[in-house]
Amino acid sequence: MKLKEGYKIREIAGEHVIIKQGRFGADLTRVIALNATSVLLWEQLQGREFEVEDVIKVLTDNYEVEEAVATADASTWVSKLKECDLVE
């Protein structure tokens, strides 16, 4: 899978949110806010193909976390991306 092109992370009012680039009058009724870990994952994986295993590796390389916890968190993160239609 791959993160969809055209989406960028922007900081608005102290929150990191995903914005679709190039849309005038965008519908902001659905704002996707990211925590610091999600920002890290987005930045590490943007522009390349990845699998859940790649997400796990980013988590375990950057945090002291057990692999079982990283696996569960990675699966949840990928599921949320799919739910929000942010991956191809």
N, C-alpha and C positions, 0 to 999 in steps of 0.2 A: 504494500500500500504506500501511498505518498500523500503528504499534506497538499491540499488544493492550492494552486497558484492564485495569486491576487489577494491573499489575506495577509495582513501585517499586524503585528502587536504594537499597540500604542498605549502610552500612559495618559490616562484621563482622570483628573481629580484624585490622583494617588493610587489608582487601580490600573492594572494591566488588562486591556481588553483587545479582542480580535476585531479588526475592522476590514471590510472588503474595500480594496482600493479602487478608485476610479468611478465611484458611483455618487453622483450628485443627488442630494435629497434621499440618502439611504434610509431604509426602514430601521430605526433604532429601537423598535419594540422588543427586539430580541438581542440583548447584549451578552456576549460571552466573556466573562471575567476569568482571569487566570491567576493562580497563586504562583509563588516563586518557583516551585518545582515544575509546574506546567510551562512557565516561561522558558526555563532551562531546557526541558524536553523539546519544546517547539523550536528553539534556536538550534539545538543540536541535530534535529531531524529534518528541518526544513530543506527542501530542494533535493531530497534523495529518497530512494525507496527504502522502506524499513519494515520490520516485522516486530512482533511483541518482544522477541528476544533482544532486539536492538534497544528497545525502551528499557528493558531490564538491565542491560549493560550500562546505559547512561545512569540509571538510578544507583546501581552498585558501585560504579566508578566515582560518583560524586557525593554519595551519602553512606554513612555507616548504617546499613540496613541488611537484615537477613534476606537471603535470596527468596524465601517463601513470601515474605512481605512485599518485596520488590515485584515478584511475579504477580501477586494479587493486585497491587497498585497499577502495574503496567497494563494488565488486562482491563481494569476499570477505566484507565485513561483512554485506551484505544476504543473501548465501547462508547465512551462519551464523545470522542471525535466522530465516530460513525453516527451516533445519534444526532449530532449537530451538523452532519453532512460536511465535514471539514476534510475528509480523506477521499482519495480516488482509489 
